[in-house]
Amino acid sequence: PMPPPPPSVNLTSSALIPIWIVFIAIDLLILAFFAYLIKKLSPLHRLKNAIIDFKEGDTCLNVPIEGKDEISQITYEFNHALEKIASMKEARALFLRNILHELKTPIMKGSLTADCLDASPDQERLKRIFNRMNYLLGEFSTMERFSSGEMAINLGEYRFVDVLDHTCDILMCEKKNITIKGEDSDLIINADFELFAIALKNLLDNAFRYSESKPTIIILAHAIEICSLGDPLSEENRTFAKPFNRTYEGSMTGLGLGLYITYSILKKHGYKLEYQHISGLNCFWILF
């Protein structure tokens, strides 16, 4: 014979009340736990935002400190580090201003003395030298403000040949000392005129300094190529994102800042700097 069916369970509304109470209690506990987590993690969220602001150049931050847990201790140390960085930044700016002020006086006196001399090739050479030194002081000040994030680029559309003419004026060289290909291309670049000229100047200065032949500039539709005959750069020196390396620390020819400054300026413009050594030529590309 077939077994009898199990008795049906008939839960009344009064029997369901304890079950609903348990579920509601569990939900409330979960919500309370999440609220507790959000409250404990909110200082960490503020600290993350402060770190992002610091990355963008804001060192005048003071993140609120709540409690005495590990996050609060990290926040305290972060605020303390920002205070030291701001102090160092102010001291550097003050030091640079003093240096520029002290150097401007003898340069100005030398320039005035050169103007008082009788007209001659030597007088013209002295005037150009003092003008060059005065420009370098301004360039150092500009690069310090640019590298510290205090200076924004002023973009505009310029003919590349005009920027190249200004670069030659900075280097105190004539365009006949450079082989230029594609000069009639009328390439228009969107750039900060002064900063882009500084970036180009550093590349040409290296080409003149480390090569016995005339450098070559090739003006393309979406790139500028600067080539010069010379030994290839070492792998360590091809990391342009770093201002110094061990190779330059004992060098008497420079500190390796030129390529780093050029890389930083082009990156600020949204351009790229690439390098290859091809058939005995050091070739740098500015890619738009």
Phi, psi and omega per residue, in radians:
P1 nan 2.584 3.134
M2 -1.252 2.443 3.106
P3 -1.208 2.637 -3.132
P4 -1.209 2.550 3.131
P5 -1.140 2.607 3.135
P6 -1.126 2.650 -3.136
P7 -1.201 2.413 -3.137
S8 -1.234 2.475 -3.131
V9 -1.601 2.123 -3.121
N10 -2.053 1.697 -3.116
L11 -1.533 2.135 3.077
T12 -1.406 2.873 -3.132
S13 -1.059 -0.579 3.127
S14 -1.195 -0.526 3.120
A15 -1.312 -0.426 -3.141
L16 -1.412 -0.319 -3.070
I17 -1.019 -0.815 3.127
P18 -1.079 -0.603 3.130
I19 -1.147 -0.781 3.117
W20 -1.115 -0.637 3.110
I21 -1.097 -0.725 3.121
V22 -1.106 -0.792 3.139
F23 -1.099 -0.753 3.134
I24 -1.123 -0.689 3.122
A25 -1.115 -0.717 3.114
I26 -1.115 -0.768 3.121
D27 -1.063 -0.740 3.124
L28 -1.117 -0.687 3.102
L29 -1.122 -0.708 3.119
I30 -1.137 -0.755 3.114
L31 -1.102 -0.713 3.114
A32 -1.129 -0.668 3.125
F33 -1.140 -0.753 3.112
F34 -1.144 -0.682 3.097
A35 -1.088 -0.696 3.101
Y36 -1.113 -0.741 3.127
L37 -1.116 -0.758 -3.140
I38 -1.087 -0.712 3.131
K39 -1.138 -0.699 -3.133
K40 -1.261 -0.524 -3.084
L41 -1.596 -0.192 -3.137
S42 -1.057 -0.673 3.039
P43 -1.079 -0.607 3.103
L44 -1.165 -0.631 3.090
H45 -1.141 -0.749 3.092
R46 -1.109 -0.686 3.120
L47 -1.128 -0.685 3.093
K48 -1.083 -0.767 3.112
N49 -1.114 -0.645 3.112
A50 -1.153 -0.671 3.108
I51 -1.136 -0.671 3.091
I52 -1.120 -0.759 3.097
D53 -1.101 -0.662 3.109
F54 -1.127 -0.670 3.104
K55 -1.095 -0.572 3.138
E56 -1.406 -0.041 3.044
G57 1.941 -0.003 -3.135
D58 -1.533 1.879 3.137
T59 -1.806 -0.029 3.138
C60 -1.654 1.031 -3.114
L61 -1.919 2.672 3.044
N62 -2.556 1.595 -3.056
V63 -1.290 2.290 3.121
P64 -1.046 2.476 3.133
I65 -1.954 2.193 3.134
E66 -2.232 2.245 3.081
G67 1.438 -3.011 -3.112
K68 -2.283 0.414 3.142
D69 -1.452 -3.034 -3.081
E70 -1.116 -0.659 3.134
I71 -1.104 -0.706 3.106
S72 -1.124 -0.682 3.108
Q73 -1.143 -0.714 3.097
I74 -1.117 -0.720 3.118
T75 -1.085 -0.715 3.111
Y76 -1.083 -0.791 3.132
E77 -1.156 -0.603 3.102
F78 -1.122 -0.806 3.095
N79 -1.066 -0.699 3.133
H80 -1.132 -0.720 3.108
A81 -1.130 -0.686 3.116
L82 -1.112 -0.671 3.101
E83 -1.076 -0.750 3.134
K84 -1.173 -0.704 3.135
I85 -1.134 -0.742 3.112
A86 -1.099 -0.687 3.110
S87 -1.142 -0.754 3.109
M88 -1.126 -0.683 3.133
K89 -1.120 -0.733 3.106
E90 -1.147 -0.711 3.122
A91 -1.134 -0.675 3.115
R92 -1.135 -0.754 3.129
A93 -1.106 -0.715 3.119
L94 -1.139 -0.718 3.119
F95 -1.097 -0.769 -3.129
L96 -1.124 -0.732 3.118
R97 -1.071 -0.708 3.125
N98 -1.144 -0.736 3.132
I99 -1.088 -0.816 -3.131
L100 -1.098 -0.684 3.134
H101 -1.143 -0.752 -3.116
E102 -1.184 -0.574 -3.126
L103 -1.395 -0.510 -3.104
K104 -1.133 -0.611 -3.085
T105 -1.104 -0.935 3.126
P106 -1.143 -0.562 3.108
I107 -1.162 -0.720 3.118
M108 -1.132 -0.735 3.111
K109 -1.111 -0.723 3.107
G110 -1.113 -0.690 3.124
S111 -1.147 -0.719 3.111
L112 -1.142 -0.684 3.109
T113 -1.116 -0.708 3.119
A114 -1.114 -0.634 3.117
D115 -1.157 -0.488 -3.114
C116 -1.426 -0.206 -3.139
L117 -1.304 2.775 3.069
D118 -1.161 2.551 -3.129
A119 -1.057 2.202 -3.130
S120 -2.901 2.896 3.076
P121 -1.032 -0.632 3.119
D122 -1.151 -0.688 3.112
Q123 -1.126 -0.730 3.125
E124 -1.116 -0.667 3.121
R125 -1.148 -0.734 3.114
L126 -1.101 -0.719 3.132
K127 -1.090 -0.717 3.121
R128 -1.154 -0.659 -3.140
I129 -1.136 -0.812 -3.132
F130 -1.188 -0.623 3.063
N131 -1.119 -0.678 3.107
R132 -1.117 -0.755 3.130
M133 -1.139 -0.679 3.114
N134 -1.139 -0.681 3.100
Y135 -1.147 -0.679 3.141
L136 -1.084 -0.663 3.098
L137 -1.064 -0.787 3.086
G138 -1.104 -0.635 3.122
E139 -1.152 -0.735 3.118
F140 -1.083 -0.736 3.120
S141 -1.111 -0.748 3.134
T142 -1.097 -0.773 -3.103
M143 -1.202 -0.571 3.108
E144 -1.152 -0.763 3.125
R145 -1.195 -0.600 3.126
F146 -1.209 -0.812 -3.101
S147 -1.203 -0.479 3.123
S148 -1.479 -0.034 3.113
G149 1.446 0.156 -3.117
E150 -1.519 -0.121 -3.049
M151 -2.163 2.232 3.069
A152 -1.686 2.635 -3.129
I153 -1.380 2.543 3.136
N154 -1.889 1.641 -3.029
L155 -1.350 2.555 3.057
G156 -2.829 2.900 3.135
E157 -1.671 2.175 -3.104
Y158 -2.383 2.646 3.007
R159 -1.284 2.369 -3.119
F160 -1.080 -0.610 -3.123
V161 -1.118 -0.535 3.083
D162 -1.224 -0.704 3.073
V163 -1.120 -0.674 3.123
L164 -1.134 -0.696 3.081
D165 -1.053 -0.760 3.120
H166 -1.136 -0.665 3.103
T167 -1.080 -0.724 3.106
C168 -1.128 -0.628 3.075
D169 -1.114 -0.707 3.114
I170 -1.101 -0.756 -3.103
L171 -1.355 -0.159 -3.080
M172 1.003 0.778 3.096
C173 -2.236 2.790 3.120
E174 -1.712 2.617 -3.094
K175 -1.133 -0.361 3.113
K176 -1.175 -0.297 3.092
N177 -1.442 0.022 3.141
I178 -2.186 2.342 3.016
T179 -1.481 2.040 -3.071
I180 -1.988 2.194 3.095
K181 -2.031 2.300 -3.126
G182 1.478 0.432 -3.102
E183 -1.133 -0.431 -3.120
D184 -1.581 0.268 -3.083
S185 -1.381 -0.238 -3.124
D186 0.944 0.741 3.122
L187 -1.152 2.264 3.084
I188 -1.839 2.241 3.121
I189 -2.041 2.565 3.067
N190 -1.731 1.814 -2.976
A191 -2.748 2.908 2.914
D192 -1.417 2.076 -2.965
F193 -0.999 -0.886 -3.069
E194 -1.197 -0.808 -3.087
L195 -1.166 -0.704 3.124
F196 -1.152 -0.634 3.087
A197 -1.122 -0.635 3.086
I198 -1.132 -0.763 3.114
A199 -1.060 -0.782 3.133
L200 -1.175 -0.645 3.125
K201 -1.058 -0.730 -3.133
N202 -1.101 -0.700 3.114
L203 -1.161 -0.749 3.129
L204 -1.211 -0.644 3.129
D205 -1.078 -0.738 3.070
N206 -1.112 -0.683 -3.135
A207 -1.120 -0.719 3.103
F208 -1.210 -0.681 -3.001
R209 -1.284 -0.655 -2.995
Y210 -1.920 0.290 3.096
S211 -2.434 2.516 3.115
E212 -1.608 -0.090 3.135
S213 -1.892 2.936 3.135
K214 -1.214 2.325 3.053
P215 -1.241 2.758 -3.136
T216 -2.094 2.318 3.047
I217 -1.988 2.180 3.116
I218 -1.979 2.061 -3.112
I219 -1.638 1.972 -3.134
L220 -1.901 3.133 -3.079
A221 -1.205 -0.685 -3.083
H222 -2.248 0.405 -3.124
A223 -2.861 2.763 2.998
I224 -2.115 2.253 -3.126
E225 -1.996 2.238 3.090
I226 -2.077 2.056 -3.083
C227 -2.162 2.533 3.065
S228 -2.661 2.605 -3.124
L229 -1.305 2.282 3.135
G230 3.018 3.029 3.115
D231 -1.237 2.599 -3.116
P232 -1.200 2.650 3.029
L233 -1.225 2.542 3.065
S234 -1.214 2.824 -3.120
E235 -1.053 -0.616 -3.127
E236 -1.163 -0.639 -3.107
N237 -1.365 -0.108 3.131
R238 -1.528 -0.002 3.070
T239 -1.570 1.506 -3.017
F240 -1.289 -0.236 -3.120
A241 -1.291 -0.153 3.132
K242 -1.911 2.332 -3.093
P243 -1.320 -0.485 -3.088
F244 -2.344 2.759 2.953
N245 -2.685 3.027 -3.031
R246 -1.131 -0.493 3.137
T247 -1.099 -0.656 -3.078
Y248 -1.479 -0.291 -3.024
E249 -1.085 -0.591 3.126
G250 -1.850 0.271 -3.077
S251 -1.479 2.504 3.067
M252 -1.697 -0.029 -3.081
T253 -1.701 -0.245 3.141
G254 2.810 3.090 -3.090
L255 -1.904 0.103 3.120
G256 1.341 0.332 -3.115
L257 -1.396 -0.467 -3.024
G258 -1.001 -0.904 -3.121
L259 -1.197 -0.600 3.099
Y260 -1.130 -0.760 3.115
I261 -1.111 -0.771 3.109
T262 -1.054 -0.800 3.122
Y263 -1.032 -0.765 -3.099
S264 -1.160 -0.721 3.136
I265 -1.127 -0.806 -3.124
L266 -1.149 -0.645 3.096
K267 -1.112 -0.682 3.102
K268 -1.100 -0.556 3.108
H269 -1.404 -0.211 -3.040
G270 1.519 0.249 3.126
Y271 -1.761 2.995 -3.119
K272 -2.135 2.606 3.038
L273 -2.038 2.107 3.127
E274 -2.194 2.735 -3.068
Y275 -2.443 2.483 2.974
Q276 -2.591 2.639 3.031
H277 -1.869 1.955 -3.020
I278 -2.191 2.091 3.057
S279 0.901 0.793 3.104
G280 1.421 0.073 -3.098
L281 -1.929 2.342 2.956
N282 -1.495 2.009 -3.052
C283 -2.055 2.172 3.068
F284 -1.972 2.423 3.114
W285 -2.079 2.275 2.920
I286 -1.732 1.917 -3.061
L287 -1.739 2.185 -3.141
F288 -1.544 nan nan
